[in-house]
Amino acid sequence: MNTLHRDTDLVLSAEGVTRSFDGFKAINDLNFYLGEGELRTVIGPNGAGKSTFMDLITGRTRPDKGTITFHENDGHDIDLTKLPEYKVNRLGIARKFQTPSVYAQHTVFDNLLLSLDRPRGVFQGLFYKMTPEDKEAIEEILETIRLTDRQHELAGFLSHGQKQWLEIGMLLAQKPRILLVDEPAAGMSDEETERTGELLLSLEGKHSIIVVEHDMEFIRQIARRVTVLHQGHVLKEGSFDHVSKDPEVISVYLGRQKHD
């Protein structure tokens, strides 16, 4: 049961959300609350509904029932289920998929420049000139993602982990309030995984972050509050120690992992 109190400053609320595909309930009466500046990790077995939930938040698909609400800083609430995907993104909800997507033939610096939160019309793009503020913002992101020394190299030459960090940086350039990160540690070396955890922890408080992941050691590194999904519903929620020792979680997820 979700125990985050409603008097907490919330940035996102999902209530009574259900989504079926050909009669199968991928999401089943889901309630989920994300606090402002919170770093939340979401775990669960394959088919638990994790990806579908991310699709629902970002407007890639619509719920059959329920509401998903974005709480703006000025106190206004916006029903995300009524918006197309691009409008959800413009609100400041950015998503990083498991496979990194960068502009391989552009430098690391230019990848960030192209991602900046600025007018994107054809006319503005043709006559855009980088401002000192833009340069300062890019340099700050480069430092955050630890790629300052690679900024003039083509992104295509980066390692897998470095491409993941660059894509996170590209999302940060858009100044998101909510950052959705899907399995960031997949395919990484142990050192890259640890550095990715450090990166996400450094963003806590500046952005509200949902991380979907299977690597339990990585979850242990970054976990604050863990949500366990099972059959499209919140099975358990709490600290890493709380959920990792829970008999139901062990039965439906952690026990299976040990045998995989």
Residue pairs with C-beta under 8 A, 6 or more apart in sequence:
1 234
1 237
2 31
2 32
2 33
2 227
2 234
2 237
3 237
3 238
4 10
4 33
4 35
4 225
4 237
6 33
8 33
8 35
9 35
9 36
10 33
10 34
10 35
10 36
10 71
11 34
11 35
11 36
11 38
11 70
11 71
11 177
11 178
11 208
12 32
12 33
12 34
12 57
12 68
12 69
12 70
12 71
12 178
12 208
13 32
13 33
13 34
13 67
13 68
13 69
13 71
14 30
14 31
14 32
14 33
14 53
14 56
14 57
14 66
14 67
14 68
14 69
15 31
15 66
15 67
15 69
16 29
16 30
16 31
16 65
16 66
16 67
17 27
17 29
17 30
17 31
17 32
17 53
17 56
17 63
17 65
17 66
17 67
17 68
18 25
18 27
18 28
18 29
18 30
18 63
18 64
18 65
18 66
18 232
19 25
19 26
19 27
19 52
19 56
19 61
19 62
19 63
19 64
19 232
20 26
20 64
25 231
25 232
26 47
26 49
26 52
26 232
27 49
27 52
27 53
27 56
27 63
27 232
27 233
28 49
28 231
28 232
28 233
29 66
29 233
30 49
30 53
30 66
30 229
30 232
30 233
30 234
31 234
32 53
32 227
32 234
34 40
34 178
34 208
34 210
35 208
36 208
37 204
37 205
37 206
37 207
37 208
38 204
38 208
38 209
38 224
38 225
39 200
39 201
39 203
39 204
39 209
39 211
39 222
39 224
39 225
40 208
40 209
40 210
40 211
40 224
40 225
40 226
40 227
41 210
41 211
41 212
41 213
41 219
41 222
41 223
41 224
41 225
41 226
41 227
42 50
42 53
42 210
42 211
42 212
42 213
42 226
42 227
42 228
42 229
43 50
43 212
43 213
43 214
43 216
43 219
43 226
43 227
43 228
43 229
43 243
43 253
44 50
44 228
44 229
44 230
44 235
44 253
45 230
45 252
45 253
45 256
47 231
48 229
48 230
48 231
48 232
48 253
49 229
49 231
49 232
49 233
50 212
50 229
51 182
51 212
52 61
52 232
53 229
54 60
54 95
54 180
54 182
54 210
54 212
55 61
56 62
56 63
56 68
56 81
57 68
57 80
57 88
57 93
57 178
57 180
58 85
58 88
58 89
58 93
58 95
58 180
59 80
59 81
59 83
59 84
59 85
59 87
59 88
60 85
62 81
63 81
66 81
67 79
67 81
68 79
68 80
68 81
69 77
69 78
69 79
69 80
70 77
70 78
70 80
70 88
70 91
70 93
70 178
71 77
72 78
72 91
78 91
80 88
80 91
80 93
83 91
89 174
91 177
92 174
92 175
92 176
92 177
92 178
93 176
93 177
93 178
93 180
94 171
94 174
94 176
94 178
94 179
94 180
95 171
95 179
95 180
95 181
95 182
96 164
96 167
96 168
96 171
96 179
96 180
96 181
96 182
96 184
97 182
98 182
98 183
98 184
98 186
100 160
100 163
100 164
100 166
100 167
101 167
102 111
102 155
102 156
102 158
102 163
102 166
102 167
102 170
103 110
103 111
103 114
103 155
104 154
104 155
104 156
105 154
105 155
105 156
106 114
106 154
106 155
107 151
107 152
107 153
107 154
107 155
108 142
108 147
108 150
108 151
108 152
108 153
108 154
108 155
108 158
108 166
109 138
109 142
109 151
109 152
111 155
111 166
111 169
111 170
112 138
112 141
112 142
112 166
112 169
112 170
112 173
113 130
113 134
113 138
114 170
115 169
115 170
115 171
115 173
115 174
116 134
116 137
116 138
116 173
116 174
117 173
117 174
117 175
118 124
118 128
118 134
119 125
119 128
137 173
138 173
139 148
141 169
141 172
141 173
142 148
142 151
142 169
144 169
144 172
144 199
144 202
144 203
145 165
145 166
145 168
145 169
145 172
145 199
146 165
146 195
146 199
147 158
147 162
147 165
147 166
147 169
150 158
150 162
155 163
155 166
158 166
159 192
160 187
160 188
160 192
161 188
161 189
161 192
161 193
161 195
161 196
162 192
164 184
164 188
164 192
164 196
165 195
165 196
165 199
168 179
168 181
168 184
168 199
171 179
172 179
172 203
172 207
176 207
177 207
177 208
178 207
178 208
178 209
178 210
179 203
179 207
179 208
179 209
179 210
180 209
180 210
180 212
181 200
181 209
181 210
181 211
181 212
182 212
183 212
183 213
183 214
183 215
184 196
184 200
184 211
184 213
185 192
185 193
185 196
185 197
185 213
185 215
185 218
186 214
186 215
188 196
193 215
193 217
193 218
194 221
196 218
197 218
197 221
197 222
200 209
200 211
200 222
201 221
201 222
203 209
204 224
211 222
213 219
214 257
216 244
216 254
216 257
219 226
219 240
220 240
220 244
223 239
223 240
224 239
225 237
225 238
225 239
226 237
226 238
226 239
226 240
226 242
226 243
227 234
227 236
227 237
228 234
228 235
228 236
228 237
228 243
228 246
228 249
228 253
229 235
230 252
230 253
235 248
235 249
235 252
236 242
236 243
236 246
236 248
236 249
237 243
243 249
244 250
244 254
